[in-house]
């Protein structure tokens, strides 16, 4: 079908412009085929089904049939061209029809159209072996161990009923309602059996600390003024009077830190000392993994400085949209609520995406460079390596390896498993060839908070 094709790489982008020419005879053949199909099924007054003359169809539907023929020709021509050329469009890029392209065929001349789309970028990979990278030194301290023990104590705390006054950290269940200037309950404002932790800022009207000192059965009324940038747009810049009735009060009881608690946490611990030793081991492994990740990050910063590539815009937009969806999921918030909060702050989704854009572009560049490095190093994941990793992961979640593999296959995760193996093998090899310089000592918590 395709008579001619011309590919032009657009400067300083990862886009190409593709011009395609289809012979007028082929376009006319597509038009005639559509005309026959319409003739078989068309319902036009005065004619039996399947007996409508082509000339009548052309007068009534000729323009739309020509347009449809043009769309069919474009689709078939692009399919043919993409099967022949290396410059295929990315999955994130839909070819865009350029101005001046033919849309409806004219049968006295060839049909010609031009599309632009993103392709996989050209990558000039800089040196990545034999580089020098500074690596932080992390010391595990008693403070780190105590923090982990404290978290375990908190996780194993239990809730009991409480008498007396409400205090910070207690769990309260209340009824609350809005009150007007006359002291009357505002219709449809009552909420019943609302439970929250006092002092955690969990209430819509921000009264969770005001109930401190209240007793069960007591009712108090609070006047609350909300700033213009309050987290709930509907309340921003307003003043409300809220009545609160304390229904129940509970408190958290913390277990003793002893051998019994260690045994409750896991049957593999016989004593508290066993638990402490395991905590230290896990902290050391976590620190090692984080230091490795930071070392790789710094290594890739150097590789990026000496490499050249342009991230396709469609790939960047897809990455930003993925980041947006992850942001919503992480915060467990509905998109419409987030958009309202942003609007109250004088921002939009587009403003936020623009703020994220530099980091998203850098992350994409690093991922593309890593792919190029794996290709150059000819890194592959063997069947044995995939089976081994699945076996390890199955043991961690108390599943049979076959069961976990079936889950991965069903949800399309096997390629991700293979990629993880390939990436680990790549950096095992490269880090062995990297000059590691010991940097300053940092606290364990700081390497997870950017202070490194």
Secondary structure, DSSP 4 states (H G I P E B T S, - for coil): -EEEEEEEEPTTSSEEEEEEEE-HHHHHHHHHHHHHHHHHH---TTS-TT---HHHHHHHHHHHHHHHHHHHHHHHHHHHHHTT-S-PPPTT---EEPTT--SS--TTS-EEEEEEEE-PPP-B----SS-EEEEEEEE--HHHHHHHHHHHHHHT-EEEE--S---TT-EEEEEEEEE-TTSPBPTT--EEEEEEETTS--STTS-TTTTTT--TT-EEEEEEE--TT-SSTTTTT-EEEEEEEEEEEEEEEPPPSSHHHHHHH-TT-SSHHHHHHHHHHHHHHHHHHHHHHHHHHHHHHHHHHT-B----HHHHHHHHHHHHHHHHHHHT--HHHHHHHHHHTT--HHHHHHHHHHHHHHHHHHHHHHHHHHHHHT----HHHHHHHHHHHHHHTT--HHHHHHHHHHHT-HHHHHHHHHHHHHHHHHHHTSEEEEEEEEETGGGGTT--
